[in-house]
Amino acid sequence: MAKKNYYEIFKLYPPIDLGQLQETYKQLIFEHHPDRNPTKAEWAIEQTMEIVEAYNVLSDPQKRELYNFQVKTDIRREIGELFGIKKGLLKIKKSKEELEAEEHFQKGIAFFEDKDSWNQAQHEWVTCIKLIPGFVNAHYNLGVLYGYQGNFKDAVACLERAIKYNSGDYEAKKTLSTAMGFVYGKKV
């Protein structure tokens, strides 16, 4: 899910100084205000709304931390390895459960792209896990989704399960560490 880069709007980067953020905000609002751009009123309104939205997020420490998680973390779009599937010499085709789980995984990705459909994305990835408990990327995506929603306790649980199935998944370990920082109140 592509996220607007609020830091780019202000040309400020972490760690940010709130005084400088406020000063830059006032300057940008003044420059982009519709009254100062009457020939481009629609553009000016869009720019002003984007500046206000970015300021509201970056000026609030909790919103900024959640935003930083969303910017740094994205879901996985590849099926990846499915753990717990018996692979034998005669197993050439995927099982019905594997095919169904992969279909639900892809549906979850499509639903994730629209914030209003996140509950449906969650349902699809949970269905993957019911079909194949060792579906690591479904666990990972659920963890990221819960993190996007600010539900870091559930994010931690999902990411821990992903690591349980694939202990060498360093990206999941890094994301887990970030999510745990929110749960236990540590700065990450």
Protein Blocks (a to p, Z undefined) as FASTA:
>chain_A
ZZddfklmnopacdddfklmmmmmmmmmmmmpmklmmmlmmmmmmmmmmmmmmmmmmmpm
klmmmmmmmmmpccdfbfbjaehiacdfklmbccfklmmmmmmmmmmmmmmmpmklmmmm
mmmmmmmmmmmmmlmklmmmmmmmmmmnopaklmmmmmmmmmmmmmmlmklmmmmmmmmm
mmnopaZZ
